[in-house]
């Protein structure tokens, strides 16, 4: 995956300037008086985390030791030890959250929703897993049981992320749907797991038309040819999950800290949002105008 690291750093540095200015004037000041400058700026730390998901490395330690400390060593004046960088990673949680929100996609009126499991350990280690105790839970998908979290995502037809929510693995896919679509209008396409009359009426009152397939025991209903065609294209979101997990290393089962795990997930989503090559559906502009 080719990327211009100079453009990437400039983009992150511009964001950090605005973020640090906002943090400097926040309403509740911190009690910490000592503000000694570290070896890395906030923009450099964000750059390392985002670049990891855009590079070919599958292990962050190997990426830091060989990718950062050797391949991209000329980009930094000083570099802390790997253990020190891992200890500083929780500081990136809030900046990455705001950055991901600022990188949300275009409101096109055509959206796709789905959820994917994020395993925090292998099934054989569930009983002795302690890192995510109280946060993770056992859930079930079409691929079987797992122990971990669920990532709920809404994208538009251009493959851009519109909304994200992370829940426990046993949470129903329909539970966070209202929060995910709170600020959107148009038509949302999902699988049969989102069928619910109460949720459909609630979303309809908010200007959202939820379209799903039907089960065998349900009566058929009329649907326009464009809605039927877009419903068949719903698997684009599965392609997005494939890119996040296979190419960008979204899922990792050996986390040692919950906060660092969320930093890992957020940085992966930010890297995907910044990347220019996304799976998308090509639709005529005249067809898009049919949707609010």
C-alpha positions as a Markdown table, in Angstrom:
| # | Residue | x | y | z |
|---|---|---|---|---|
| 1 | Unk | 0.0 | 0.0 | 0.0 |
| 2 | Unk | 1.8 | 3.2 | -1.2 |
| 3 | Unk | 1.4 | 6.4 | 0.8 |
| 4 | Unk | 3.1 | 9.7 | 0.9 |
| 5 | Unk | 4.4 | 9.9 | 4.4 |
| 6 | Unk | 5.2 | 13.6 | 4.1 |
| 7 | Unk | 1.5 | 14.4 | 3.3 |
| 8 | Unk | 0.4 | 12.1 | 6.1 |
| 9 | Unk | 2.5 | 13.9 | 8.6 |
| 10 | Unk | 1.5 | 17.3 | 7.5 |
| 11 | Unk | -2.2 | 16.3 | 7.8 |
| 12 | Unk | -1.7 | 15.0 | 11.3 |
| 13 | Unk | 0.5 | 17.9 | 12.4 |
| 14 | Unk | -2.2 | 20.4 | 11.3 |
| 15 | Unk | -4.8 | 18.5 | 13.3 |
| 16 | Unk | -2.5 | 18.4 | 16.4 |
| 17 | Unk | -2.0 | 22.2 | 16.3 |
| 18 | Unk | -5.8 | 22.7 | 16.4 |
| 19 | Unk | -6.2 | 20.0 | 19.1 |
| 20 | Unk | -3.5 | 21.3 | 21.3 |
| 21 | Unk | -4.9 | 24.9 | 21.1 |
| 22 | Unk | -8.3 | 23.5 | 22.1 |
| 23 | Unk | -6.8 | 21.5 | 24.9 |
| 24 | Unk | -4.9 | 24.6 | 26.2 |
| 25 | Unk | -8.1 | 26.5 | 26.6 |
| 26 | Unk | -10.3 | 23.8 | 28.0 |
| 27 | Unk | -12.7 | 24.6 | 30.9 |
| 28 | Unk | -11.3 | 22.3 | 33.5 |
| 29 | Unk | -7.5 | 22.7 | 33.9 |
| 30 | Unk | -5.3 | 19.8 | 35.0 |
| 31 | Unk | -3.5 | 19.7 | 38.3 |
| 32 | Unk | -0.3 | 18.7 | 36.7 |
| 33 | Unk | 2.1 | 21.7 | 36.8 |
| 34 | Unk | 5.2 | 20.1 | 35.3 |
| 35 | Unk | 5.0 | 20.0 | 31.5 |
| 36 | Unk | 8.4 | 18.7 | 30.4 |
| 37 | Unk | 8.7 | 18.2 | 26.6 |
| 38 | Unk | 9.0 | 14.6 | 25.6 |
| 39 | Unk | 11.1 | 13.1 | 22.8 |
| 40 | Unk | 8.1 | 12.8 | 20.5 |
| 41 | Unk | 5.5 | 15.4 | 19.7 |
| 42 | Unk | 1.8 | 14.4 | 19.6 |
| 43 | Unk | 1.8 | 14.6 | 15.8 |
| 44 | Unk | 4.8 | 12.2 | 15.7 |
| 45 | Unk | 3.1 | 9.7 | 17.9 |
| 46 | Unk | -0.1 | 9.8 | 15.8 |
| 47 | Unk | 2.1 | 9.5 | 12.7 |
| 48 | Unk | 3.7 | 6.3 | 14.1 |
| 49 | Unk | 0.3 | 4.7 | 15.0 |
| 50 | Unk | -1.4 | 5.5 | 11.7 |
| 51 | Unk | 1.6 | 4.6 | 9.6 |
| 52 | Unk | 1.7 | 1.1 | 11.3 |
| 53 | Unk | -1.7 | 0.3 | 9.8 |
| 54 | Unk | -0.6 | 1.5 | 6.3 |
| 55 | Unk | 2.6 | -0.4 | 6.3 |
| 56 | Unk | 3.1 | -4.2 | 5.6 |
| 57 | Unk | 4.1 | -5.0 | 9.2 |
| 58 | Unk | 1.7 | -7.2 | 11.2 |
| 59 | Unk | 3.3 | -6.8 | 14.6 |
| 60 | Unk | 3.6 | -3.4 | 16.2 |
| 61 | Unk | 6.8 | -4.2 | 18.1 |
| 62 | Unk | 8.6 | -5.2 | 14.9 |
| 63 | Unk | 7.3 | -2.2 | 13.1 |
| 64 | Unk | 8.6 | 0.1 | 15.8 |
| 65 | Unk | 12.0 | -1.5 | 16.0 |
| 66 | Unk | 12.6 | -2.0 | 12.3 |
| 67 | Unk | 10.1 | 0.2 | 10.5 |
| 68 | Unk | 10.4 | 3.3 | 12.7 |
| 69 | Unk | 13.9 | 3.0 | 14.3 |
| 70 | Unk | 15.5 | 1.9 | 11.1 |
| 71 | Unk | 13.4 | 2.5 | 7.9 |
| 72 | Unk | 12.0 | 5.9 | 9.0 |
| 73 | Unk | 14.7 | 6.9 | 11.5 |
| 74 | Unk | 15.5 | 10.1 | 9.5 |
| 75 | Unk | 12.0 | 11.4 | 10.2 |
| 76 | Unk | 12.6 | 11.8 | 13.9 |
| 77 | Unk | 15.1 | 13.7 | 16.0 |
| 78 | Unk | 14.8 | 11.4 | 19.1 |
| 79 | Unk | 13.0 | 8.2 | 19.7 |
| 80 | Unk | 12.0 | 6.7 | 23.0 |
| 81 | Unk | 12.4 | 3.0 | 23.8 |
| 82 | Unk | 9.6 | 0.8 | 22.7 |
| 83 | Unk | 8.4 | 0.1 | 26.2 |
| 84 | Unk | 8.2 | 3.9 | 26.9 |
| 85 | Unk | 6.2 | 4.5 | 23.7 |
| 86 | Unk | 3.7 | 1.7 | 24.7 |
| 87 | Unk | 3.4 | 3.5 | 28.1 |
| 88 | Unk | 2.6 | 6.7 | 26.3 |
| 89 | Unk | 0.0 | 5.3 | 24.0 |
| 90 | Unk | -3.1 | 6.0 | 26.3 |
| 91 | Unk | -2.5 | 9.7 | 25.6 |
| 92 | Unk | -3.6 | 9.2 | 22.0 |
| 93 | Unk | -7.1 | 7.9 | 22.9 |
| 94 | Unk | -8.8 | 11.3 | 22.9 |
| 95 | Unk | -6.9 | 12.8 | 19.9 |
| 96 | Unk | -7.7 | 9.7 | 17.8 |
| 97 | Unk | -11.3 | 9.9 | 18.8 |
| 98 | Unk | -11.7 | 13.5 | 17.7 |
| 99 | Unk | -9.6 | 12.9 | 14.5 |
| 100 | Unk | -11.8 | 10.0 | 13.5 |
| 101 | Unk | -14.9 | 12.1 | 14.0 |
| 102 | Unk | -13.4 | 14.9 | 11.9 |
| 103 | Unk | -12.7 | 12.4 | 9.1 |
| 104 | Unk | -16.3 | 11.2 | 8.8 |
| 105 | Unk | -17.5 | 10.7 | 5.2 |
| 106 | Unk | -19.8 | 12.6 | 3.0 |
| 107 | Unk | -23.6 | 12.5 | 3.7 |
| 108 | Unk | -24.8 | 10.9 | 0.5 |
| 109 | Unk | -28.2 | 9.5 | 1.7 |
| 110 | Unk | -27.1 | 5.9 | 0.9 |
| 111 | Unk | -25.6 | 4.0 | 3.9 |
| 112 | Unk | -24.8 | 0.4 | 4.9 |
| 113 | Unk | -24.6 | -0.9 | 8.4 |
| 114 | Unk | -23.1 | -4.0 | 9.9 |
| 115 | Unk | -21.1 | -5.3 | 12.9 |
| 116 | Unk | -18.0 | -7.4 | 13.1 |
| 117 | Unk | -16.5 | -9.3 | 16.0 |
| 118 | Unk | -13.2 | -8.3 | 17.6 |
| 119 | Unk | -11.7 | -11.2 | 19.4 |
| 120 | Unk | -9.5 | -10.3 | 22.3 |
| 121 | Unk | -8.2 | -13.9 | 22.8 |
| 122 | Unk | -8.5 | -17.3 | 21.4 |
| 123 | Unk | -11.4 | -19.5 | 22.6 |
| 124 | Unk | -9.0 | -21.8 | 24.5 |
| 125 | Unk | -7.8 | -18.9 | 26.7 |
| 126 | Unk | -11.2 | -17.5 | 27.6 |
| 127 | Unk | -11.2 | -18.9 | 31.2 |
| 128 | Unk | -7.8 | -17.4 | 32.0 |
| 129 | Unk | -8.1 | -14.2 | 30.1 |
| 130 | Unk | -7.9 | -11.2 | 32.5 |
| 131 | Unk | -7.0 | -8.1 | 30.4 |
| 132 | Unk | -10.6 | -7.4 | 29.2 |
| 133 | Unk | -12.4 | -8.8 | 32.3 |
| 134 | Unk | -15.6 | -6.8 | 32.7 |
| 135 | Unk | -15.3 | -5.3 | 29.2 |
| 136 | Unk | -15.4 | -8.2 | 26.8 |
| 137 | Unk | -18.2 | -10.9 | 26.6 |
| 138 | Unk | -19.0 | -14.1 | 24.8 |
| 139 | Unk | -20.9 | -13.6 | 21.6 |
| 140 | Unk | -22.0 | -15.6 | 18.6 |
| 141 | Unk | -21.7 | -15.0 | 14.9 |
| 142 | Unk | -22.3 | -17.1 | 11.8 |
| 143 | Unk | -18.7 | -18.3 | 12.2 |
| 144 | Unk | -19.3 | -19.5 | 15.7 |
| 145 | Unk | -18.7 | -18.4 | 19.3 |
| 146 | Unk | -16.0 | -15.8 | 20.2 |
| 147 | Unk | -14.9 | -13.8 | 23.3 |
| 148 | Unk | -14.4 | -10.1 | 22.8 |
| 149 | Unk | -16.0 | -6.9 | 21.5 |
| 150 | Unk | -18.2 | -5.9 | 18.6 |
| 151 | Unk | -17.4 | -3.1 | 16.1 |
| 152 | Unk | -20.6 | -1.5 | 14.7 |
| 153 | Unk | -19.9 | 0.6 | 11.6 |
| 154 | Unk | -22.0 | 2.7 | 9.2 |
| 155 | Unk | -20.5 | 3.6 | 5.8 |
| 156 | Unk | -21.8 | 5.4 | 2.7 |
| 157 | Unk | -21.7 | 4.0 | -0.8 |
| 158 | Unk | -18.2 | 5.5 | -1.3 |
| 159 | Unk | -16.8 | 3.3 | 1.5 |
| 160 | Unk | -16.3 | 6.2 | 3.9 |
| 161 | Unk | -16.9 | 5.7 | 7.6 |
| 162 | Unk | -19.9 | 7.7 | 8.9 |
| 163 | Unk | -20.3 | 6.4 | 12.5 |
| 164 | Unk | -18.6 | 3.8 | 14.7 |
| 165 | Unk | -19.5 | 2.2 | 18.1 |
| 166 | Unk | -17.8 | -0.5 | 20.1 |
| 167 | Unk | -19.8 | -2.7 | 22.4 |
| 168 | Unk | -19.5 | -6.0 | 24.2 |
| 169 | Unk | -19.5 | -9.2 | 22.1 |
| 170 | Unk | -23.0 | -10.2 | 23.4 |
| 171 | Unk | -24.8 | -7.0 | 22.4 |
| 172 | Unk | -27.5 | -7.3 | 19.7 |
| 173 | Unk | -26.6 | -5.6 | 16.4 |
| 174 | Unk | -29.9 | -3.6 | 16.6 |
| 175 | Unk | -29.1 | -2.1 | 20.0 |
| 176 | Unk | -26.8 | 0.7 | 19.0 |
| 177 | Unk | -28.5 | 1.4 | 15.6 |
| 178 | Unk | -30.4 | 4.5 | 16.8 |
| 179 | Unk | -27.2 | 6.1 | 18.1 |
| 180 | Unk | -25.2 | 5.3 | 15.0 |
| 181 | Unk | -27.8 | 6.9 | 12.7 |
| 182 | Unk | -28.7 | 9.8 | 15.0 |
| 183 | Unk | -27.3 | 12.5 | 12.7 |
| 184 | Unk | -28.0 | 10.9 | 9.3 |
| 185 | Unk | -30.9 | 11.0 | 6.8 |
| 186 | Unk | -31.6 | 8.8 | 3.9 |
| 187 | Unk | -31.7 | 5.0 | 3.4 |
| 188 | Unk | -29.8 | 2.5 | 5.4 |
| 189 | Unk | -29.2 | -1.1 | 4.1 |
| 190 | Unk | -28.5 | -3.9 | 6.5 |
| 191 | Unk | -28.8 | -7.7 | 6.8 |
| 192 | Unk | -31.7 | -9.7 | 8.3 |
| 193 | Unk | -30.3 | -9.2 | 11.8 |
| 194 | Unk | -31.6 | -5.7 | 11.8 |
| 195 | Unk | -35.3 | -6.6 | 11.3 |
| 196 | Unk | -37.4 | -5.0 | 14.0 |
| 197 | Unk | -40.7 | -3.2 | 13.6 |
| 198 | Unk | -40.2 | -0.9 | 16.6 |
| 199 | Unk | -36.7 | 0.2 | 15.4 |
| 200 | Unk | -38.0 | 0.6 | 11.9 |
| 201 | Unk | -40.8 | 3.0 | 13.0 |
| 202 | Unk | -38.4 | 4.9 | 15.3 |
| 203 | Unk | -35.9 | 5.4 | 12.5 |
| 204 | Unk | -38.6 | 6.3 | 10.0 |
| 205 | Unk | -39.8 | 9.2 | 12.3 |
| 206 | Unk | -36.2 | 10.4 | 12.3 |
| 207 | Unk | -36.0 | 10.5 | 8.5 |
| 208 | Unk | -34.2 | 7.2 | 8.0 |
| 209 | Unk | -35.6 | 4.4 | 5.9 |
| 210 | Unk | -34.2 | 1.0 | 7.1 |
| 211 | Unk | -34.1 | -1.6 | 4.3 |
| 212 | Unk | -33.3 | -5.2 | 4.9 |
| 213 | Unk | -34.0 | -8.6 | 3.4 |
| 214 | Unk | -36.9 | -10.8 | 4.6 |
| 215 | Unk | -37.0 | -14.1 | 6.4 |
| 216 | Unk | -38.7 | -17.2 | 5.1 |
| 217 | Unk | -41.7 | -16.8 | 7.4 |
| 218 | Unk | -42.3 | -13.1 | 6.5 |
| 219 | Unk | -44.6 | -11.8 | 3.8 |
| 220 | Unk | -43.0 | -10.3 | 0.8 |
| 221 | Unk | -43.3 | -6.5 | 0.2 |
| 222 | Unk | -42.8 | -4.3 | -2.8 |
| 223 | Unk | -39.4 | -2.6 | -3.3 |
| 224 | Unk | -38.1 | -0.3 | -6.0 |
| 225 | Unk | -35.6 | -1.8 | -8.4 |
| 226 | Unk | -32.9 | 0.7 | -7.1 |
| 227 | Unk | -33.4 | -0.4 | -3.5 |
| 228 | Unk | -33.3 | -4.0 | -4.5 |
| 229 | Unk | -30.0 | -3.4 | -6.4 |
| 230 | Unk | -28.5 | -1.5 | -3.5 |
| 231 | Unk | -29.5 | -4.2 | -1.0 |
| 232 | Unk | -27.5 | -6.7 | -3.1 |
| 233 | Unk | -24.6 | -4.4 | -2.9 |
| 234 | Unk | -24.7 | -4.5 | 0.9 |
| 235 | Unk | -21.7 | -6.7 | 1.0 |
| 236 | Unk | -19.5 | -3.7 | 0.4 |
| 237 | Unk | -19.3 | -3.3 | 4.1 |
| 238 | Unk | -18.0 | -6.8 | 4.4 |
| 239 | Unk | -15.3 | -5.8 | 2.0 |
| 240 | Unk | -14.4 | -2.9 | 4.3 |
| 241 | Unk | -14.2 | -5.2 | 7.3 |
| 242 | Unk | -11.9 | -7.4 | 5.2 |
| 243 | Unk | -9.6 | -4.5 | 4.4 |
| 244 | Unk | -9.5 | -3.4 | 8.1 |
| 245 | Unk | -8.7 | -6.9 | 9.4 |
| 246 | Unk | -6.6 | -8.5 | 6.7 |
| 247 | Unk | -4.7 | -5.5 | 5.3 |
| 248 | Unk | -4.6 | -3.1 | 8.3 |
| 249 | Unk | -4.5 | -5.4 | 11.3 |
| 250 | Unk | -7.6 | -4.3 | 13.1 |
| 251 | Unk | -8.0 | -7.5 | 15.1 |
| 252 | Unk | -5.3 | -8.4 | 17.6 |
| 253 | Unk | -5.7 | -11.1 | 20.3 |
| 254 | Unk | -2.7 | -10.4 | 22.5 |
| 255 | Unk | -3.4 | -6.9 | 24.0 |
| 256 | Unk | -2.1 | -6.2 | 27.4 |
| 257 | Unk | -4.1 | -3.1 | 28.1 |
| 258 | Unk | -7.7 | -2.2 | 27.3 |
| 259 | Unk | -6.8 | 1.5 | 26.6 |
| 260 | Unk | -4.0 | 0.6 | 24.2 |
| 261 | Unk | -6.4 | -1.9 | 22.5 |
| 262 | Unk | -8.9 | 1.0 | 21.8 |
| 263 | Unk | -6.0 | 3.2 | 20.6 |
| 264 | Unk | -5.1 | 0.4 | 18.2 |
| 265 | Unk | -8.6 | 0.1 | 16.9 |
| 266 | Unk | -9.1 | 3.9 | 16.6 |
| 267 | Unk | -5.7 | 4.4 | 14.8 |
| 268 | Unk | -6.7 | 1.6 | 12.3 |
| 269 | Unk | -10.0 | 3.3 | 11.6 |
| 270 | Unk | -8.2 | 6.7 | 11.1 |
| 271 | Unk | -5.7 | 5.0 | 8.8 |
| 272 | Unk | -8.6 | 3.6 | 6.7 |
| 273 | Unk | -10.3 | 7.0 | 6.6 |
| 274 | Unk | -7.1 | 8.8 | 5.4 |
| 275 | Unk | -6.3 | 6.2 | 2.8 |
| 276 | Unk | -7.6 | 7.2 | -0.6 |
| 277 | Unk | -8.3 | 3.8 | -2.0 |
| 278 | Unk | -11.6 | 2.5 | -0.6 |
| 279 | Unk | -14.1 | 0.0 | -1.9 |
| 280 | Unk | -17.1 | 1.9 | -3.3 |
| 281 | Unk | -20.2 | 1.5 | -5.4 |
| 282 | Unk | -20.4 | 3.6 | -8.5 |
| 283 | Unk | -23.8 | 5.3 | -8.8 |
| 284 | Unk | -25.0 | 7.9 | -11.3 |
| 285 | Unk | -25.5 | 11.3 | -9.7 |
| 286 | Unk | -29.0 | 11.5 | -10.9 |
| 287 | Unk | -29.8 | 8.4 | -8.9 |
| 288 | Unk | -28.3 | 9.8 | -5.7 |
| 289 | Unk | -30.6 | 12.8 | -6.0 |
| 290 | Unk | -33.6 | 10.5 | -5.4 |
| 291 | Unk | -32.5 | 10.2 | -1.8 |
| 292 | Unk | -32.9 | 12.9 | 0.9 |
